[in-house]
Amino acid sequence: MKITAVDALKVRVPIKGDYRMAKGVHKALDSVLVRVVTDEGIVGVGDIHQGVAGYTSETVDTIFSIIKGAYAPVLVGQELDSPERLHRLLTEERMGNPFARSGIEMAIFDILGKQAGLSVAGLLGGPVRKSILLSGGIGIETPEVAAKKVTDIVEAGYRTIKVKIGTDDVTQDIARVRACRKAVGDDIAIRIDANAGYNMTDALIVVKALGELNIEHIEQPVAGEDWEGMARLRALGAVPIMADESIVTPSDAYRLVHMGACDVIKIKITKVGGYINARKIIDVCESSGTELVIGQGLCSSIEAAAEAQLACAFSHVCSVAEMVGPAKLRDDLTDSPISLEGGQLSLPEGNGIGIDLSEEKLAQYTVGGEITVPAS
């Protein structure tokens, strides 16, 4: 089976309100839809959202350009017989660009699953579970609004919530988390995420102040490159430390664990470059006994399903994931959005990623690029 076309399209899907993080604000889901076509008429899809400014150097424009200008030319005509070989081919063609490579790998694994009659989780050796619990998340809000929103999330069935912090006003950040704990009580797990927003001084203040609130973990309190700071915060023993922005490659995961800089590692499939690197990071975590969480707070059902396949394929992955992005959208790229009802996501029943792209929705939300899919 050979690859005959690799196409990309920029899309913009409206969300239900601004989603504020430490590094910026999402006002819509901006992403690149990838489609890989084979000579057997099998079409695989992937979707990669754009992070806020300061989270990654990649944007929808760079993702689109790399796929169309660098990756598509080397992939067309290749035998689709070895994802590992194609992964290395892309790495050699253009270093970096994990978001762009992730979209390609989603589509490739989608094709292989459809050809084999298996889910992507099945291709990866699973599934070890058919569903996964979810952490319901909120952006940066006032303490009063945050308390109301997390109460609504718990009433909807979620038993874990995630609260964004990381602003210049650490007093307000601390008050927000305390208000959320008071609102939901002691039986609900709370995760907090600073998105690398603090300097070391503010991070120390926040971690020490929240130690009494039974926080499950604080995600990336300081800059991604400040591994020594992460290790220092972990040594306090007040709140477990999760690494997110600090980890892009499997070697990042190995080195961070080796220096004792995190208790938990976070995988977003886009950030780490796709399934192959994600699998290697999972191996690092399992062999070192490091907890691992998968998922992200804003994404389409295609991207959420792609991460759900990964989360359900390996037993070491935490059973409470974070691919809750579709809940924040006003619409989606499929006519059958993935269900997040009751704070739980069931693995899609279809082969491959398990989500069917809607051509009508795709046309509606296209903002740039061009896709041409040859008839099978």
Secondary structure by P-SEA (a helix, b strand, c coil): ccccbbbbbbbbbbccccccccccccccbbbbbbbbbccccbbbbbbbbbcccccccccaaaaaaaaaccccccccccccccaaaaaaaaaaacccaaaaaaaaaaaaaaaaaaaaccccccccccccccbbbbbbbcccccaaaaaaaaaaaaaacccbbbbbbbcccaaaaaaaaaaaaaaccccbbbbbbccccccaaaaaaaaaaacccccccccccccccaaaaaaaaaacccbbbbbccccccaaaaaaaaaaccccbbbbcccccccaaaaaaaaaaaaaacbbbbbbbccccaaaaaaaaaaaaacccccccccccccccccccccccccccccccccccccccccbbbbaaaaaaaccbbbbbbccc
